[in-house]
Amino acid sequence: MINSVYLVVEPMIVIATDLAMNVQDYDPWATVLVAHSPEAACDVLRTEASVKLAFVNVDLRKFCSSDLARALNARGARIVFAGASTDRRDCDKLVLDWPFSTETTADLLQLAETMEAA
């Protein structure tokens, strides 16, 4: 069995930890990586060949052309925009509304899996 890898990119340590624990509750065998900046996320990703899903709280205007976006794309990651980044909503984007809970995180993870299977 191959364990899924998830990434949480969130500058606030408490929020990043809470979200990572919610993901771990949903997928107990997963590896959940946490980074507090896009640059740190790129460093963490160097050892990962693939990422199932990445929760990112970054400036959307800069994200699409960033090293982090390229690294996640190369690893086949679906992106979930969270936190301050949720002010932009496109119909094809996954968004985790704040405040989030274990249940809303699980609902979003289930939706992502459903979209992946389609």
C-alpha positions as CSV (number, residue, x, y, z in Angstrom):
1,M,0.0,0.0,0.0
2,I,1.4,3.4,-1.0
3,N,0.8,6.1,1.6
4,S,-0.6,9.4,0.3
5,V,1.4,12.6,0.8
6,Y,-0.4,15.8,1.7
7,L,1.1,19.3,2.1
8,V,0.0,22.1,4.4
9,V,1.4,25.5,3.6
10,E,0.3,27.9,6.3
11,P,2.3,30.7,8.1
12,M,0.4,30.3,11.4
13,I,1.8,27.3,13.3
14,V,-1.3,26.6,15.3
15,I,-3.5,26.6,12.2
16,A,-1.1,24.5,10.2
17,T,-0.9,22.0,13.0
18,D,-4.7,21.8,13.4
19,L,-5.2,21.3,9.6
20,A,-2.5,18.7,9.5
21,M,-4.1,16.8,12.3
22,N,-7.5,17.0,10.5
23,V,-5.9,15.5,7.4
24,Q,-4.2,12.8,9.5
25,D,-7.6,12.0,11.1
26,Y,-9.1,11.6,7.6
27,D,-6.2,9.5,6.3
28,P,-4.3,7.9,9.2
29,W,-1.7,6.3,7.0
30,A,-0.9,9.5,5.1
31,T,2.3,11.5,5.4
32,V,1.3,15.1,6.1
33,L,4.1,17.6,5.5
34,V,3.9,21.1,7.0
35,A,5.6,24.3,5.8
36,H,5.2,27.8,7.0
37,S,6.1,29.6,3.7
38,P,6.2,28.8,0.0
39,E,10.0,28.7,0.1
40,A,10.0,26.2,3.0
41,A,7.4,24.1,1.1
42,C,9.7,23.9,-1.9
43,D,12.5,22.6,0.4
44,V,10.2,20.0,2.0
45,L,9.0,18.8,-1.4
46,R,12.5,18.0,-2.7
47,T,12.3,14.5,-1.2
48,E,8.8,13.7,-2.4
49,A,8.0,12.3,-5.8
50,S,4.2,12.9,-5.6
51,V,1.7,14.8,-3.5
52,K,-1.9,14.0,-3.5
53,L,-3.3,17.3,-2.2
54,A,-1.8,20.6,-1.0
55,F,-3.5,23.1,1.2
56,V,-2.0,26.5,0.5
57,N,-2.5,29.8,2.2
58,V,-0.5,32.1,-0.2
59,D,-1.1,35.2,-2.3
60,L,-3.0,33.9,-5.3
61,R,-1.7,36.7,-7.5
62,K,1.8,35.3,-7.1
63,F,1.0,31.6,-6.7
64,C,0.4,30.6,-10.3
65,S,3.9,31.7,-11.4
66,S,5.7,30.6,-8.3
67,D,8.2,27.9,-7.7
68,L,5.8,26.2,-5.3
69,A,3.1,26.0,-8.0
70,R,5.6,24.4,-10.4
71,A,6.8,22.0,-7.7
72,L,3.3,20.9,-6.9
73,N,2.3,20.6,-10.5
74,A,5.3,18.4,-11.2
75,R,4.2,16.1,-8.4
76,G,0.6,15.9,-9.6
77,A,-0.9,17.7,-6.6
78,R,-4.4,19.0,-6.4
79,I,-4.5,22.4,-4.8
80,V,-6.8,23.6,-2.1
81,F,-6.8,27.3,-1.4
82,A,-7.2,28.1,2.3
83,G,-7.1,31.0,4.7
84,A,-6.6,34.5,3.2
85,S,-6.4,33.0,-0.3
86,T,-10.1,32.1,-0.2
87,D,-11.1,35.6,-1.3
88,R,-10.8,34.4,-4.9
89,R,-13.2,31.8,-6.0
90,D,-13.1,30.1,-9.4
91,C,-15.5,27.2,-10.1
92,D,-12.7,24.8,-10.8
93,K,-10.8,25.6,-7.5
94,L,-11.0,23.7,-4.3
95,V,-11.4,26.1,-1.3
96,L,-11.3,25.4,2.4
97,D,-13.5,28.0,4.1
98,W,-12.4,29.3,7.5
99,P,-13.0,28.6,10.2
100,F,-12.6,25.0,9.4
101,S,-13.3,21.9,11.4
102,T,-12.5,18.2,11.3
103,E,-15.8,17.7,9.5
104,T,-15.4,20.5,6.9
105,T,-11.8,19.3,6.2
106,A,-13.1,15.7,5.8
107,D,-15.9,16.9,3.5
108,L,-13.3,18.7,1.3
109,L,-11.0,15.7,1.2
110,Q,-13.9,13.5,0.1
111,L,-14.8,16.0,-2.6
112,A,-11.2,16.0,-3.8
113,E,-11.2,12.2,-4.0
114,T,-14.5,12.3,-5.9
115,M,-13.2,14.8,-8.4
116,E,-10.0,12.8,-8.8
117,A,-12.0,9.6,-9.6
118,A,-14.2,11.4,-12.2
